[in-house]
Amino acid sequence: MEFILFSDLQKEKYREELYKLLEDGDKDFVPPLSKRNSTTQQNFNTGEDNGISAYFNMMIKQNIIGVFEENELLGFLSFIENWKSEHTENRYEDNIYLSTLILSEKTRGKGITYKLYDHVFNTLYPRKSIFTRTWSTNAAHIKILGKFEFETIKTIKNDRGDGIDTVYFAKKRIS
């Protein structure tokens, strides 16, 4: 398995494959990506289904780490450096915000998310604070964040529907 931080040329080279991964995984997200207008959207109670174009067009401008095996793109992680949000604390300077993580359906449940996060946290960015968010019923993702000692920094009740909260997580940088 190989993790590659994409250059702009690589983003263009894999543009169709990245789009297809988002399209295939659209309904696995709460709410679906097709009902979002960006990777940093703050209000999840609005949004009509317009396909994933708006989401993709914002995501493709971000940093992207591709997950490859035998030259096949299995998934990716997109992120923003030095992200600021009304829901995060200012004490986390020099950070990255993990905005989108998606793996092809055939590769899920095989520990790839754990390996990718380990690469990001311990190889690429060991000295940066890291933010992410997910929905409260995404137990698999929350379990992985726990293994990496992420702290819950904010929960927004019913933000993604009745009984589904948005949960923000942070991991402080190592000094």
C-alpha positions as CSV (number, residue, x, y, z in Angstrom):
1,M,0.0,0.0,0.0
2,E,1.2,3.4,-0.9
3,F,0.1,6.9,0.2
4,I,0.8,9.8,-2.2
5,L,0.4,13.5,-1.4
6,F,-1.0,14.7,-4.8
7,S,0.5,17.5,-6.8
8,D,-1.8,19.6,-8.9
9,L,-0.9,17.5,-11.9
10,Q,-1.8,14.3,-10.1
11,K,-5.2,15.8,-9.1
12,E,-5.9,16.4,-12.7
13,K,-4.6,12.9,-13.7
14,Y,-6.9,11.2,-11.2
15,R,-9.8,13.7,-11.4
16,E,-12.3,11.3,-12.9
17,E,-11.4,8.5,-10.4
18,L,-11.7,10.9,-7.4
19,Y,-15.1,12.0,-8.7
20,K,-16.2,8.4,-9.1
21,L,-15.1,7.5,-5.6
22,L,-17.2,10.4,-4.2
23,E,-20.2,9.4,-6.4
24,D,-20.0,5.8,-5.3
25,G,-19.7,6.7,-1.6
26,D,-22.2,9.6,-1.7
27,K,-25.0,7.9,0.3
28,D,-22.6,6.5,2.9
29,F,-22.3,10.0,4.4
30,V,-24.8,11.8,6.6
31,P,-26.1,13.8,5.0
32,P,-25.1,12.5,1.5
33,L,-22.3,14.5,-0.2
34,S,-24.8,15.3,-3.0
35,K,-26.8,17.4,-0.5
36,R,-23.8,19.4,0.6
37,N,-22.3,22.5,-1.1
38,S,-18.8,22.2,0.4
39,T,-16.4,20.3,2.6
40,T,-16.6,22.9,5.3
41,Q,-20.4,23.4,5.3
42,Q,-21.7,24.4,8.7
43,N,-25.4,23.9,8.4
44,F,-26.5,20.4,7.4
45,N,-30.2,20.9,7.7
46,T,-30.4,22.6,4.3
47,G,-29.4,21.4,0.9
48,E,-31.1,19.9,-2.1
49,D,-29.7,17.1,-4.1
50,N,-27.6,18.6,-6.9
51,G,-25.2,15.7,-7.4
52,I,-21.8,16.0,-5.9
53,S,-20.3,18.6,-8.3
54,A,-20.3,21.5,-5.7
55,Y,-18.7,19.3,-3.1
56,F,-16.2,17.9,-5.5
57,N,-15.2,21.4,-6.9
58,M,-14.3,22.5,-3.4
59,M,-12.6,19.3,-2.4
60,I,-10.4,19.1,-5.5
61,K,-8.8,22.5,-4.5
62,Q,-7.6,21.0,-1.2
63,N,-4.6,18.9,-0.4
64,I,-5.3,15.2,-1.3
65,I,-3.5,12.1,-0.2
66,G,-4.2,9.2,-2.5
67,V,-4.3,5.6,-1.3
68,F,-2.8,3.2,-3.9
69,E,-2.2,-0.5,-4.3
70,E,-0.7,-1.9,-7.4
71,N,-1.2,1.5,-9.1
72,E,-5.0,1.5,-8.4
73,L,-6.5,4.4,-6.5
74,L,-8.4,2.8,-3.6
75,G,-9.4,6.0,-1.9
76,F,-8.2,9.4,-0.6
77,L,-8.1,11.9,2.2
78,S,-8.5,15.6,1.5
79,F,-7.5,18.3,4.0
80,I,-7.1,22.0,4.5
81,E,-4.1,23.5,6.2
82,N,-4.6,26.1,9.0
83,W,-8.3,25.8,9.1
84,K,-10.5,28.2,11.2
85,S,-14.0,27.5,12.2
86,E,-16.5,28.9,14.7
87,H,-16.7,25.4,16.2
88,T,-13.0,25.0,17.0
89,E,-10.8,26.5,19.6
90,N,-8.2,29.1,18.7
91,R,-5.6,27.3,20.8
92,Y,-5.0,24.9,17.9
93,E,-2.7,26.9,15.7
94,D,-0.7,25.3,12.8
95,N,-3.3,22.7,12.1
96,I,-4.9,20.6,9.4
97,Y,-8.5,19.9,8.9
98,L,-9.3,16.4,7.6
99,S,-12.3,17.2,5.4
100,T,-13.1,14.0,3.4
101,L,-12.0,10.4,3.7
102,I,-13.4,7.9,1.3
103,L,-12.3,4.4,0.3
104,S,-13.7,2.2,-2.4
105,E,-16.4,-0.2,-1.1
106,K,-14.2,-3.3,-1.8
107,T,-11.4,-2.0,0.5
108,R,-13.5,-1.0,3.5
109,G,-13.0,-2.9,6.7
110,K,-9.4,-3.9,6.0
111,G,-7.6,-1.4,8.2
112,I,-6.7,1.0,5.5
113,T,-8.2,4.0,7.3
114,Y,-6.1,3.2,10.3
115,K,-2.9,2.9,8.2
116,L,-3.7,6.2,6.3
117,Y,-4.3,8.1,9.6
118,D,-1.1,6.6,11.0
119,H,0.8,7.9,8.0
120,V,-0.8,11.4,8.3
121,F,-0.3,11.7,12.1
122,N,3.1,10.1,12.5
123,T,4.9,10.6,9.2
124,L,3.5,13.6,7.4
125,Y,2.2,15.9,10.1
126,P,3.4,14.8,13.6
127,R,3.8,18.4,14.7
128,K,0.5,19.8,13.6
129,S,-2.8,19.9,15.5
130,I,-5.4,17.9,13.5
131,F,-9.2,18.5,13.3
132,T,-12.0,16.5,11.8
133,R,-15.7,16.0,12.3
134,T,-18.2,13.3,11.7
135,W,-21.7,12.3,12.6
136,S,-22.5,10.7,15.9
137,T,-23.7,7.5,14.4
138,N,-20.4,6.9,12.5
139,A,-19.2,4.4,15.0
140,A,-16.3,3.0,12.9
141,H,-14.8,6.4,12.3
142,I,-15.2,7.5,15.9
143,K,-13.5,4.3,17.1
144,I,-10.4,5.0,14.9
145,L,-10.3,8.6,16.2
146,G,-10.3,7.2,19.7
147,K,-7.3,4.9,18.9
148,F,-5.4,8.0,17.9
149,E,-6.4,9.8,21.1
150,F,-8.6,12.5,19.5
151,E,-10.6,14.6,21.9
152,T,-14.2,15.6,21.3
153,I,-14.2,19.4,21.3
154,K,-17.7,20.1,20.3
155,T,-21.0,18.3,19.7
156,I,-23.9,20.0,17.9
157,K,-27.1,18.2,18.7
158,N,-29.4,17.0,15.9
159,D,-27.3,19.0,13.4
160,R,-27.6,16.3,10.7
161,G,-31.1,15.2,11.5
162,D,-33.2,13.9,14.4
163,G,-30.8,12.1,16.8
164,I,-27.7,12.6,14.6
165,D,-25.2,15.1,16.0
166,T,-22.1,16.6,14.3
167,V,-19.1,15.9,16.5
168,Y,-15.8,17.8,16.2
169,F,-12.6,16.2,17.2
170,A,-9.0,17.5,17.7
171,K,-5.6,16.0,18.2
172,K,-3.1,18.4,19.6
173,R,0.3,18.7,18.0
174,I,3.4,17.2,19.6
175,S,5.7,20.0,20.6
